[in-house]
Amino acid sequence: MALRILLVVVGLAELLAPRKVVDFWMGLATTDPDVELRPWVYTAARLEGVAILLWVLASGRGNGEE
């Protein structure tokens, strides 16, 4: 249940604020402050957020687990 809540939070964050999420993780991943990301990276993050949310919703239906 806690993992599902965490995934919903991450999915919503990527869907609603992809620039902040990507910039946060890129700040941890690289030490070069002049890294420029392509514009499609933020679109891909938003799509990933949608995919995560759809997966959480689909996995929570009809399996009888709670």
Sine and cosine of phi, psi and omega as CSV:
sin_phi,cos_phi,sin_psi,cos_psi,sin_omega,cos_omega
0.00,0.00,-0.66,0.75,0.00,-1.00
-0.92,0.40,-0.61,0.79,0.04,-1.00
-0.90,0.44,-0.65,0.76,0.01,-1.00
-0.89,0.45,-0.66,0.75,0.02,-1.00
-0.91,0.41,-0.67,0.74,0.04,-1.00
-0.88,0.48,-0.68,0.74,0.03,-1.00
-0.90,0.43,-0.62,0.79,0.05,-1.00
-0.90,0.44,-0.68,0.73,0.01,-1.00
-0.89,0.46,-0.71,0.70,0.01,-1.00
-0.91,0.42,-0.69,0.73,0.02,-1.00
-0.88,0.47,-0.69,0.73,0.04,-1.00
-0.92,0.40,-0.64,0.77,0.02,-1.00
-0.89,0.46,-0.69,0.72,0.02,-1.00
-0.93,0.38,-0.55,0.84,0.00,-1.00
-0.96,0.28,-0.68,0.73,-0.12,-0.99
-1.00,-0.01,-0.50,0.86,-0.04,-1.00
-0.64,-0.77,0.90,0.43,-0.08,-1.00
-0.90,0.43,-0.53,0.85,-0.03,-1.00
-0.91,0.42,-0.68,0.73,0.00,-1.00
-0.91,0.41,-0.66,0.75,-0.02,-1.00
-0.91,0.41,-0.75,0.66,-0.03,-1.00
-0.91,0.42,-0.69,0.72,0.00,-1.00
-0.90,0.45,-0.60,0.80,0.05,-1.00
-0.88,0.48,-0.78,0.63,-0.05,-1.00
-0.93,0.36,-0.55,0.84,0.05,-1.00
-0.94,0.35,-0.53,0.85,0.08,-1.00
-0.90,0.43,-0.54,0.84,0.06,-1.00
-0.98,0.18,-0.51,0.86,-0.12,-0.99
-0.99,0.13,-0.43,0.90,-0.09,-1.00
-0.74,-0.67,0.46,-0.89,0.05,-1.00
-0.98,-0.20,-0.12,0.99,-0.01,-1.00
-0.99,0.11,0.92,-0.40,-0.04,-1.00
-0.96,0.28,-0.19,0.98,-0.06,-1.00
-0.99,-0.12,0.32,0.95,0.02,-1.00
-0.95,0.31,0.80,-0.61,0.06,-1.00
-0.93,-0.38,0.78,-0.62,0.01,-1.00
-1.00,-0.08,0.50,-0.87,0.07,-1.00
-0.95,0.32,0.48,-0.88,-0.01,-1.00
-0.87,0.49,-0.48,0.88,-0.03,-1.00
-0.94,0.34,-0.28,0.96,0.00,-1.00
-0.89,0.45,-0.63,0.77,0.00,-1.00
-0.95,0.33,-0.57,0.82,0.09,-1.00
-0.91,0.40,-0.65,0.76,0.04,-1.00
-0.89,0.45,-0.62,0.79,0.04,-1.00
-0.91,0.42,-0.64,0.76,0.04,-1.00
-0.90,0.44,-0.67,0.74,0.05,-1.00
-0.90,0.43,-0.60,0.80,0.06,-1.00
-0.90,0.44,-0.64,0.77,0.06,-1.00
-0.88,0.48,-0.67,0.74,0.05,-1.00
-0.89,0.45,-0.70,0.72,-0.01,-1.00
-0.89,0.46,-0.66,0.75,0.03,-1.00
-0.89,0.45,-0.72,0.69,-0.01,-1.00
-0.90,0.44,-0.67,0.74,0.03,-1.00
-0.90,0.44,-0.63,0.78,0.02,-1.00
-0.91,0.42,-0.68,0.74,0.01,-1.00
-0.90,0.43,-0.68,0.73,0.01,-1.00
-0.91,0.42,-0.68,0.74,-0.02,-1.00
-0.93,0.36,-0.58,0.81,-0.03,-1.00
-0.97,0.23,-0.28,0.96,-0.01,-1.00
-1.00,-0.02,-0.07,1.00,-0.05,-1.00
-0.98,-0.18,0.77,-0.64,0.20,-0.98
0.95,0.31,0.14,0.99,0.00,-1.00
-0.99,-0.11,-0.13,0.99,0.07,-1.00
0.98,0.21,0.03,1.00,0.01,-1.00
-1.00,0.03,0.70,-0.72,0.09,-1.00
-0.44,-0.90,0.00,0.00,0.00,0.00
